[in-house]
Structure formats: C-alpha cells, structure tokens
Amino acid sequence: MPTASAVLAQSGSSPWASPPLIILLVVVSLVVVVILVVLGNFFNLYIQALLSGARVRMVELIGMRLRKVDIRTVVYSRIRSVKAGLDISTSQLETHYLAGGRVPNVVSAIIAARAARIDLPWDTARAIDLAGRDILDAVQTSVNPKVIDCPAQSGPRPTIDAVAQDGIQLKAKARVTVRTNIRQLVGGATEETIIARVGQGIVSTIGSKISHKLVLENPDEISRKVLESGLDAGTAFEILSIDIADIDVGDNIGAKLQADQAEADKRRFQAEAEKRRALAVAQEQEYKAEIQKNRALVVLAEAEIPKAMSDAFRGGNFGIMDYYRMKNVMADTSMRSSIAGDTKGTGETG
C-alpha cells in the first residue's frame, strides 16, 4: 500500500502550496504583527508601571488609547502618586484628564501638600483645578507665604491717599503677607479683594486720627488695627501681617476745602446781593410808574375843576365876585411863593 508521501510525490504537489492555506497564513501573520505593534506601544509603559508598584492593566492602556487619553501623562502621574504613598487610581486620573484638568499639576500639588502636612484630598484638589485655580501655586503659597503690594504696582494710583481730621493728606504704601487658605480656595475672593480691603482699612484708620502727626509717630498702629479687622474673611488667603512700607505727607486738603468753601460762599453772597439790587431797581421802576400814574390822576382831577366851576356858575352856587376873589387869592399865593423862593435862593447864594 503506497504511503501519503508517495501519493503526494506522485501527484507532484505540497499541502503548503494550497491557495486557501496561503491566504490564511498571510492573514494570521498580519494579525500577529498588528498585535505585536500594539503591545509594543504599551509594553514599555506597562513594564514601568509594573516595576514601580503602580500596576496598570494592559486593557486599561488600550482603553485609554481608544478614548484619546494621553497614556504617558496618566501612567507617569500614577507612578508618582504611588511612589509618594498616595492612593490615586488610574480611573480617577483618566476621569480628571477627560474633564479638562491638569493631571500632573494636581498630583504635584497633592504630593507637595502631603510633604508639608497639609490636608488636601484628591476631590478637593480636582475641584480647585477644574475651577481654573492653580492648585500647585496655591500649595506653594500656603507653604511659602507671598507678599502683595498695596496698592498694586499696576494699579491706577501709586499710593493709598487718606486725610486725617486736621485736613492733612497722607500717602501710604503697604505690604501684605498672605498664605493660601486651601479650604476657601474654591469660591474665595482673590488678591484684588485683599488689596481693596487693606486700602479701605488704611484710609479709615488714618481718617479717624485727630492729627496726622499721630499717624506719623505710630505707623504700626495702622497695621495693628487693620489686621484686627478680619479683612481676610471670605477670601482664599489668610493675612499674616500688614506692614506700612512708606508714608509721606501730602497736601493740606482741609485748607483747600476751606478756600473752595469761602469762594463758593462769596459767589453765593454776590448772587444774593445782585438779586437784592435787581429787586430794588425793579421796585424803583414800580414807584416811578406809580408816581406817573398819580400825576396823571392829578391832571385828570385838575381838568375837572373848570367843569365844576362852570356847573357852579350855572347853578348859581358860585358868583362872579367869588370867582375874582379866588383869582386874587391864587395870585397872592403865587406871589408869596415866588418871593419865598427868591429869598431862599438869595440866602443860598449869599
């Protein structure tokens, strides 16, 4: 009985030369190559995480790649957190990355807070980072306090101007030392609020002094009173100290105000005097008009005299002799008046 090899030899063909088998081998080879390439992309990170004690499953690496997550960022952050003794899972890091957070920044902040013995949970750090705050800078400021110029160097005024009760203006500059209050970082007011509140406290303290000399003698009293006001309430900072860096004497605002008030009073009195003068002129014109009116009434009354005399003649109540006697009296009165006027004029001339 012939063997299989003999049969194949007689047929002149090999089983490996079958076309379906060749196609299958090519497909299998391509699949193997693809798997090796994929595994090669993740194998390095997988080994690094495994040897660092921060094991990341290969399925997780492939899933992150499919979800468009930066695998190196997540894996390196996972390794750093584990080496620092933190229990932050790969899923938490990936979730924060997909939410738009800065994963390395948050991990660095938590590690720095742990080293400084500051309580900073992952959820709090994640919320602060997603709120747009620089959590790493906040932790660094909490460890190493920062100094804020008041007023700000980029502000509209170079100094804080205040006026004491004696009217003298004082120009002050302050330096505020603050550290971050992690618990109030979300929703807390920023540096601008601290600067505004400190400026308000300095103005209020200087304004309560009777004399500017008292302020110049004890500038530290301003710092103490402003610091006791609790200006850091509701802010993301804790005020450690307020130091008056410089204080200068400005203008005599009280004297300027008094001069301006005197000028305003003068104008007001002038306006009132002008009002009274105009009223007097108006009254004078009214009196002149009244005189002219009375003169017109006198003329009208004198015009009635001839009519009355005529009526008296007609009625027999007034005779011709009465008329002549009246004329004589009038002539005599006129003569006396003229003599008296000449005598007066002569006496005045002499």
KEMI-384555 format. One record per residue (C-alpha): residue number from 1; residue in three letters; x, z, y. Coordinates in steps of 0.05 Angstrom, whole numbers, padded with zeros to 5 digits. Layout:
BEGIN
+-----+------+--------+--------+--------+
! pos ! code !      u !      w !      v !
+-----+------+--------+--------+--------+
! NUM !  ALA !      X !      Z !      Y !
...
+-----+------+--------+--------+--------+
end
This chain:
BEGIN
+-----+------+--------+--------+--------+
! pos ! code !      u !      w !      v !
+-----+------+--------+--------+--------+
!   1 !  MET !  00000 !  00000 !  00000 !
!   2 !  PRO !  00030 ! -00021 !  00068 !
!   3 !  THR !  00045 !  00034 !  00119 !
!   4 !  ALA !  00019 !  00036 !  00192 !
!   5 !  SER !  00086 !  00015 !  00218 !
!   6 !  ALA !  00087 ! -00044 !  00173 !
!   7 !  VAL !  00018 ! -00063 !  00195 !
!   8 !  LEU !  00038 ! -00057 !  00268 !
!   9 !  ALA !  00101 ! -00096 !  00254 !
!  10 !  GLN !  00061 ! -00150 !  00221 !
!  11 !  SER !  00012 ! -00152 !  00280 !
!  12 !  GLY !  00071 ! -00155 !  00329 !
!  13 !  SER !  00040 ! -00104 !  00380 !
!  14 !  SER !  00052 ! -00029 !  00401 !
!  15 !  PRO ! -00002 !  00024 !  00417 !
!  16 !  TRP !  00032 !  00038 !  00484 !
!  17 !  ALA !  00023 ! -00034 !  00504 !
!  18 !  SER ! -00053 ! -00027 !  00505 !
!  19 !  PRO ! -00080 ! -00042 !  00576 !
!  20 !  PRO ! -00131 !  00016 !  00577 !
!  21 !  LEU ! -00078 !  00065 !  00557 !
!  22 !  ILE ! -00030 !  00040 !  00611 !
!  23 !  ILE ! -00084 !  00048 !  00665 !
!  24 !  LEU ! -00098 !  00118 !  00640 !
!  25 !  LEU ! -00025 !  00136 !  00643 !
!  26 !  VAL ! -00018 !  00110 !  00714 !
!  27 !  VAL ! -00079 !  00150 !  00737 !
!  28 !  VAL ! -00053 !  00213 !  00704 !
!  29 !  SER !  00015 !  00203 !  00736 !
!  30 !  LEU ! -00016 !  00194 !  00805 !
!  31 !  VAL ! -00057 !  00257 !  00796 !
!  32 !  VAL !  00005 !  00296 !  00775 !
!  33 !  VAL !  00044 !  00270 !  00834 !
!  34 !  VAL ! -00012 !  00290 !  00882 !
!  35 !  ILE ! -00017 !  00359 !  00852 !
!  36 !  LEU !  00058 !  00368 !  00857 !
!  37 !  VAL !  00058 !  00345 !  00930 !
!  38 !  VAL !  00000 !  00393 !  00947 !
!  39 !  LEU !  00033 !  00450 !  00911 !
!  40 !  GLY !  00099 !  00434 !  00943 !
!  41 !  ASN !  00067 !  00443 !  01013 !
!  42 !  PHE !  00042 !  00512 !  00995 !
!  43 !  PHE !  00093 !  00535 !  00945 !
!  44 !  ASN !  00144 !  00557 !  00997 !
!  45 !  LEU !  00093 !  00599 !  01036 !
!  46 !  TYR !  00064 !  00626 !  00971 !
!  47 !  ILE !  00133 !  00649 !  00947 !
!  48 !  GLN !  00149 !  00680 !  01015 !
!  49 !  ALA !  00084 !  00720 !  01016 !
!  50 !  LEU !  00092 !  00740 !  00943 !
!  51 !  LEU !  00163 !  00765 !  00951 !
!  52 !  SER !  00144 !  00802 !  01016 !
!  53 !  GLY !  00089 !  00841 !  00980 !
!  54 !  ALA !  00035 !  00805 !  01021 !
!  55 !  ARG !  00007 !  00762 !  00966 !
!  56 !  VAL ! -00036 !  00703 !  00987 !
!  57 !  ARG ! -00072 !  00665 !  00933 !
!  58 !  MET ! -00060 !  00591 !  00926 !
!  59 !  VAL ! -00135 !  00578 !  00930 !
!  60 !  GLU ! -00135 !  00613 !  00998 !
!  61 !  LEU ! -00078 !  00569 !  01023 !
!  62 !  ILE ! -00114 !  00506 !  01002 !
!  63 !  GLY ! -00179 !  00531 !  01033 !
!  64 !  MET ! -00145 !  00546 !  01099 !
!  65 !  ARG ! -00115 !  00476 !  01100 !
!  66 !  LEU ! -00184 !  00446 !  01088 !
!  67 !  ARG ! -00212 !  00489 !  01145 !
!  68 !  LYS ! -00158 !  00464 !  01193 !
!  69 !  VAL ! -00125 !  00532 !  01199 !
!  70 !  ASP ! -00051 !  00538 !  01215 !
!  71 !  ILE ! -00027 !  00565 !  01149 !
!  72 !  ARG !  00042 !  00586 !  01173 !
!  73 !  THR !  00012 !  00627 !  01230 !
!  74 !  VAL ! -00035 !  00664 !  01184 !
!  75 !  VAL !  00016 !  00675 !  01128 !
!  76 !  TYR !  00072 !  00699 !  01174 !
!  77 !  SER !  00023 !  00745 !  01210 !
!  78 !  ARG !  00001 !  00772 !  01143 !
!  79 !  ILE !  00074 !  00785 !  01122 !
!  80 !  ARG !  00089 !  00820 !  01188 !
!  81 !  SER !  00028 !  00865 !  01184 !
!  82 !  VAL !  00043 !  00885 !  01112 !
!  83 !  LYS !  00116 !  00900 !  01128 !
!  84 !  ALA !  00092 !  00943 !  01186 !
!  85 !  GLY !  00047 !  00982 !  01140 !
!  86 !  LEU ! -00018 !  00952 !  01165 !
!  87 !  ASP ! -00077 !  00933 !  01121 !
!  88 !  ILE ! -00100 !  00867 !  01152 !
!  89 !  SER ! -00127 !  00818 !  01102 !
!  90 !  THR ! -00117 !  00743 !  01102 !
!  91 !  SER ! -00192 !  00733 !  01113 !
!  92 !  GLN ! -00190 !  00776 !  01177 !
!  93 !  LEU ! -00131 !  00736 !  01204 !
!  94 !  GLU ! -00164 !  00670 !  01188 !
!  95 !  THR ! -00230 !  00692 !  01219 !
!  96 !  HIS ! -00196 !  00711 !  01283 !
!  97 !  TYR ! -00158 !  00646 !  01285 !
!  98 !  LEU ! -00221 !  00605 !  01276 !
!  99 !  ALA ! -00254 !  00646 !  01332 !
! 100 !  GLY ! -00201 !  00621 !  01380 !
! 101 !  GLY ! -00159 !  00685 !  01381 !
! 102 !  ARG ! -00084 !  00692 !  01386 !
! 103 !  VAL ! -00067 !  00720 !  01318 !
! 104 !  PRO !  00008 !  00732 !  01328 !
! 105 !  ASN ! -00005 !  00766 !  01394 !
! 106 !  VAL ! -00057 !  00813 !  01364 !
! 107 !  VAL ! -00013 !  00830 !  01305 !
! 108 !  SER !  00047 !  00844 !  01351 !
! 109 !  ALA !  00003 !  00888 !  01394 !
! 110 !  ILE ! -00022 !  00929 !  01335 !
! 111 !  ILE !  00049 !  00937 !  01308 !
! 112 !  ALA !  00074 !  00960 !  01377 !
! 113 !  ALA !  00015 !  01008 !  01384 !
! 114 !  ARG !  00029 !  01037 !  01315 !
! 115 !  ALA !  00102 !  01048 !  01333 !
! 116 !  ALA !  00081 !  01082 !  01398 !
! 117 !  ARG !  00028 !  01124 !  01361 !
! 118 !  ILE ! -00029 !  01092 !  01399 !
! 119 !  ASP ! -00095 !  01086 !  01362 !
! 120 !  LEU ! -00111 !  01011 !  01363 !
! 121 !  PRO ! -00157 !  00988 !  01306 !
! 122 !  TRP ! -00159 !  00915 !  01286 !
! 123 !  ASP ! -00231 !  00905 !  01310 !
! 124 !  THR ! -00214 !  00934 !  01379 !
! 125 !  ALA ! -00152 !  00891 !  01387 !
! 126 !  ARG ! -00190 !  00830 !  01363 !
! 127 !  ALA ! -00246 !  00842 !  01413 !
! 128 !  ILE ! -00197 !  00852 !  01471 !
! 129 !  ASP ! -00161 !  00788 !  01453 !
! 130 !  LEU ! -00226 !  00747 !  01448 !
! 131 !  ALA ! -00247 !  00776 !  01516 !
! 132 !  GLY ! -00188 !  00740 !  01547 !
! 133 !  ARG ! -00144 !  00801 !  01559 !
! 134 !  ASP ! -00070 !  00801 !  01539 !
! 135 !  ILE ! -00072 !  00856 !  01487 !
! 136 !  LEU !  00004 !  00856 !  01477 !
! 137 !  ASP !  00016 !  00864 !  01552 !
! 138 !  ALA ! -00036 !  00920 !  01553 !
! 139 !  VAL !  00000 !  00957 !  01498 !
! 140 !  GLN !  00067 !  00947 !  01532 !
! 141 !  THR !  00038 !  00973 !  01597 !
! 142 !  SER !  00010 !  01032 !  01561 !
! 143 !  VAL !  00079 !  01049 !  01534 !
! 144 !  ASN !  00118 !  01028 !  01595 !
! 145 !  PRO !  00076 !  01042 !  01658 !
! 146 !  LYS !  00072 !  00989 !  01711 !
! 147 !  VAL !  00078 !  00994 !  01787 !
! 148 !  ILE !  00025 !  00960 !  01831 !
! 149 !  ASP !  00038 !  00946 !  01905 !
! 150 !  CYS ! -00019 !  00967 !  01951 !
! 151 !  PRO ! -00036 !  00924 !  01987 !
! 152 !  ALA ! -00016 !  00866 !  01942 !
! 153 !  GLN !  00041 !  00823 !  01966 !
! 154 !  SER ! -00002 !  00761 !  01961 !
! 155 !  GLY ! -00060 !  00794 !  01999 !
! 156 !  PRO ! -00084 !  00776 !  02069 !
! 157 !  ARG ! -00053 !  00839 !  02101 !
! 158 !  PRO !  00017 !  00866 !  02092 !
! 159 !  THR ! -00003 !  00938 !  02105 !
! 160 !  ILE ! -00063 !  00986 !  02100 !
! 161 !  ASP ! -00085 !  00999 !  02172 !
! 162 !  ALA ! -00122 !  01064 !  02188 !
! 163 !  VAL ! -00138 !  01102 !  02251 !
! 164 !  ALA ! -00133 !  01178 !  02259 !
! 165 !  GLN ! -00183 !  01216 !  02302 !
! 166 !  ASP ! -00135 !  01215 !  02362 !
! 167 !  GLY ! -00141 !  01139 !  02363 !
! 168 !  ILE ! -00071 !  01123 !  02339 !
! 169 !  GLN ! -00066 !  01069 !  02286 !
! 170 !  LEU ! -00021 !  01079 !  02225 !
! 171 !  LYS !  00004 !  01024 !  02180 !
! 172 !  ALA !  00018 !  01047 !  02108 !
! 173 !  LYS !  00044 !  01017 !  02043 !
! 174 !  ALA !  00033 !  01050 !  01976 !
! 175 !  ARG !  00058 !  01040 !  01905 !
! 176 !  VAL !  00012 !  01058 !  01848 !
! 177 !  THR !  00039 !  01073 !  01778 !
! 178 !  VAL ! -00011 !  01058 !  01724 !
! 179 !  ARG ! -00015 !  01051 !  01649 !
! 180 !  THR ! -00067 !  01015 !  01608 !
! 181 !  ASN ! -00127 !  01053 !  01581 !
! 182 !  ILE ! -00139 !  01016 !  01516 !
! 183 !  ARG ! -00208 !  01046 !  01506 !
! 184 !  GLN ! -00233 !  01018 !  01572 !
! 185 !  LEU ! -00196 !  00952 !  01569 !
! 186 !  VAL ! -00259 !  00915 !  01549 !
! 187 !  GLY ! -00307 !  00917 !  01609 !
! 188 !  GLY ! -00259 !  00957 !  01652 !
! 189 !  ALA ! -00241 !  00937 !  01723 !
! 190 !  THR ! -00176 !  00901 !  01737 !
! 191 !  GLU ! -00117 !  00913 !  01784 !
! 192 !  GLU ! -00155 !  00886 !  01844 !
! 193 !  THR ! -00204 !  00944 !  01838 !
! 194 !  ILE ! -00147 !  00995 !  01835 !
! 195 !  ILE ! -00115 !  00965 !  01898 !
! 196 !  ALA ! -00182 !  00965 !  01935 !
! 197 !  ARG ! -00198 !  01037 !  01916 !
! 198 !  VAL ! -00129 !  01062 !  01935 !
! 199 !  GLY ! -00133 !  01027 !  02002 !
! 200 !  GLN ! -00201 !  01057 !  02014 !
! 201 !  GLY ! -00176 !  01126 !  01997 !
! 202 !  ILE ! -00116 !  01120 !  02044 !
! 203 !  VAL ! -00160 !  01096 !  02102 !
! 204 !  SER ! -00209 !  01153 !  02090 !
! 205 !  THR ! -00155 !  01206 !  02086 !
! 206 !  ILE ! -00120 !  01183 !  02150 !
! 207 !  GLY ! -00186 !  01177 !  02186 !
! 208 !  SER ! -00202 !  01250 !  02170 !
! 209 !  LYS ! -00139 !  01276 !  02205 !
! 210 !  ILE ! -00146 !  01302 !  02276 !
! 211 !  SER ! -00078 !  01275 !  02296 !
! 212 !  HIS ! -00033 !  01220 !  02268 !
! 213 !  LYS !  00025 !  01269 !  02273 !
! 214 !  LEU ! -00004 !  01309 !  02216 !
! 215 !  VAL ! -00002 !  01247 !  02172 !
! 216 !  LEU !  00070 !  01232 !  02191 !
! 217 !  GLU !  00090 !  01304 !  02177 !
! 218 !  ASN !  00059 !  01306 !  02107 !
! 219 !  PRO !  00050 !  01236 !  02078 !
! 220 !  ASP !  00049 !  01266 !  02008 !
! 221 !  GLU ! -00017 !  01298 !  02025 !
! 222 !  ILE ! -00048 !  01228 !  02027 !
! 223 !  SER ! -00022 !  01214 !  01956 !
! 224 !  ARG ! -00049 !  01280 !  01930 !
! 225 !  LYS ! -00118 !  01273 !  01960 !
! 226 !  VAL ! -00125 !  01200 !  01938 !
! 227 !  LEU ! -00101 !  01217 !  01868 !
! 228 !  GLU ! -00152 !  01273 !  01863 !
! 229 !  SER ! -00209 !  01225 !  01880 !
! 230 !  GLY ! -00211 !  01197 !  01809 !
! 231 !  LEU ! -00201 !  01125 !  01831 !
! 232 !  ASP ! -00187 !  01101 !  01760 !
! 233 !  ALA ! -00258 !  01115 !  01736 !
! 234 !  GLY ! -00288 !  01054 !  01703 !
! 235 !  THR ! -00223 !  01015 !  01705 !
! 236 !  ALA ! -00176 !  00990 !  01650 !
! 237 !  PHE ! -00120 !  01034 !  01677 !
! 238 !  GLU ! -00101 !  01106 !  01684 !
! 239 !  ILE ! -00068 !  01123 !  01751 !
! 240 !  LEU ! -00005 !  01165 !  01740 !
! 241 !  SER !  00019 !  01171 !  01812 !
! 242 !  ILE !  00008 !  01144 !  01882 !
! 243 !  ASP !  00069 !  01142 !  01927 !
! 244 !  ILE !  00069 !  01125 !  02001 !
! 245 !  ALA !  00127 !  01075 !  02006 !
! 246 !  ASP !  00124 !  01066 !  02082 !
! 247 !  ILE !  00083 !  01088 !  02141 !
! 248 !  ASP !  00090 !  01064 !  02213 !
! 249 !  VAL !  00055 !  01079 !  02279 !
! 250 !  GLY !  00013 !  01021 !  02304 !
! 251 !  ASP ! -00028 !  01010 !  02368 !
! 252 !  ASN ! -00067 !  01061 !  02408 !
! 253 !  ILE ! -00134 !  01037 !  02384 !
! 254 !  GLY ! -00170 !  01095 !  02419 !
! 255 !  ALA ! -00143 !  01075 !  02487 !
! 256 !  LYS ! -00161 !  01002 !  02475 !
! 257 !  LEU ! -00232 !  01022 !  02455 !
! 258 !  GLN ! -00239 !  01065 !  02517 !
! 259 !  ALA ! -00214 !  01008 !  02561 !
! 260 !  ASP ! -00262 !  00960 !  02529 !
! 261 !  GLN ! -00318 !  01010 !  02537 !
! 262 !  ALA ! -00301 !  01020 !  02610 !
! 263 !  GLU ! -00301 !  00945 !  02621 !
! 264 !  ALA ! -00368 !  00939 !  02586 !
! 265 !  ASP ! -00396 !  00996 !  02629 !
! 266 !  LYS ! -00370 !  00963 !  02693 !
! 267 !  ARG ! -00404 !  00898 !  02675 !
! 268 !  ARG ! -00468 !  00935 !  02658 !
! 269 !  PHE ! -00468 !  00972 !  02724 !
! 270 !  GLN ! -00453 !  00907 !  02762 !
! 271 !  ALA ! -00511 !  00874 !  02727 !
! 272 !  GLU ! -00557 !  00933 !  02745 !
! 273 !  ALA ! -00533 !  00931 !  02818 !
! 274 !  GLU ! -00545 !  00856 !  02821 !
! 275 !  LYS ! -00613 !  00868 !  02792 !
! 276 !  ARG ! -00629 !  00920 !  02845 !
! 277 !  ARG ! -00602 !  00875 !  02900 !
! 278 !  ALA ! -00645 !  00817 !  02877 !
! 279 !  LEU ! -00705 !  00864 !  02875 !
! 280 !  ALA ! -00691 !  00887 !  02946 !
! 281 !  VAL ! -00685 !  00816 !  02970 !
! 282 !  ALA ! -00750 !  00798 !  02937 !
! 283 !  GLN ! -00784 !  00859 !  02969 !
! 284 !  GLU ! -00756 !  00839 !  03037 !
! 285 !  GLN ! -00785 !  00770 !  03029 !
! 286 !  GLU ! -00851 !  00800 !  03009 !
! 287 !  TYR ! -00850 !  00845 !  03071 !
! 288 !  LYS ! -00835 !  00785 !  03116 !
! 289 !  ALA ! -00892 !  00747 !  03084 !
! 290 !  GLU ! -00937 !  00807 !  03096 !
! 291 !  ILE ! -00916 !  00811 !  03169 !
! 292 !  GLN ! -00931 !  00738 !  03179 !
! 293 !  LYS ! -00998 !  00748 !  03145 !
! 294 !  ASN ! -01014 !  00807 !  03192 !
! 295 !  ARG ! -00993 !  00767 !  03252 !
! 296 !  ALA ! -01039 !  00712 !  03231 !
! 297 !  LEU ! -01095 !  00762 !  03225 !
! 298 !  VAL ! -01079 !  00788 !  03295 !
! 299 !  VAL ! -01081 !  00718 !  03323 !
! 300 !  LEU ! -01148 !  00707 !  03289 !
! 301 !  ALA ! -01173 !  00773 !  03317 !
! 302 !  GLU ! -01149 !  00755 !  03388 !
! 303 !  ALA ! -01185 !  00688 !  03381 !
! 304 !  GLU ! -01250 !  00727 !  03371 !
! 305 !  ILE ! -01242 !  00763 !  03438 !
! 306 !  PRO ! -01265 !  00705 !  03483 !
! 307 !  LYS ! -01324 !  00693 !  03436 !
! 308 !  ALA ! -01343 !  00766 !  03441 !
! 309 !  MET ! -01337 !  00765 !  03517 !
! 310 !  SER ! -01379 !  00703 !  03520 !
! 311 !  ASP ! -01432 !  00736 !  03477 !
! 312 !  ALA ! -01428 !  00797 !  03522 !
! 313 !  PHE ! -01439 !  00754 !  03585 !
! 314 !  ARG ! -01498 !  00720 !  03553 !
! 315 !  GLY ! -01529 !  00785 !  03531 !
! 316 !  GLY ! -01519 !  00818 !  03598 !
! 317 !  ASN ! -01475 !  00872 !  03569 !
! 318 !  PHE ! -01415 !  00850 !  03609 !
! 319 !  GLY ! -01416 !  00832 !  03683 !
! 320 !  ILE ! -01370 !  00792 !  03727 !
! 321 !  MET ! -01345 !  00854 !  03762 !
! 322 !  ASP ! -01328 !  00885 !  03695 !
! 323 !  TYR ! -01290 !  00823 !  03678 !
! 324 !  TYR ! -01249 !  00826 !  03743 !
! 325 !  ARG ! -01235 !  00900 !  03733 !
! 326 !  MET ! -01210 !  00885 !  03664 !
! 327 !  LYS ! -01165 !  00829 !  03690 !
! 328 !  ASN ! -01137 !  00877 !  03743 !
! 329 !  VAL ! -01122 !  00929 !  03691 !
! 330 !  MET ! -01087 !  00877 !  03648 !
! 331 !  ALA ! -01047 !  00852 !  03707 !
! 332 !  ASP ! -01029 !  00922 !  03727 !
! 333 !  THR ! -01008 !  00938 !  03655 !
! 334 !  SER ! -00966 !  00874 !  03651 !
! 335 !  MET ! -00932 !  00891 !  03718 !
! 336 !  ARG ! -00916 !  00962 !  03695 !
! 337 !  SER ! -00889 !  00935 !  03630 !
! 338 !  SER ! -00844 !  00885 !  03666 !
! 339 !  ILE ! -00819 !  00938 !  03715 !
! 340 !  ALA ! -00805 !  00985 !  03659 !
! 341 !  GLY ! -00768 !  00931 !  03621 !
! 342 !  ASP ! -00725 !  00912 !  03682 !
! 343 !  THR ! -00708 !  00986 !  03696 !
! 344 !  LYS ! -00687 !  00995 !  03624 !
! 345 !  GLY ! -00646 !  00932 !  03626 !
! 346 !  THR ! -00614 !  00954 !  03693 !
! 347 !  GLY ! -00597 !  01021 !  03663 !
! 348 !  GLU ! -00566 !  00989 !  03603 !
! 349 !  THR ! -00527 !  00942 !  03646 !
! 350 !  GLY ! -00502 !  00997 !  03692 !
+-----+------+--------+--------+--------+
end
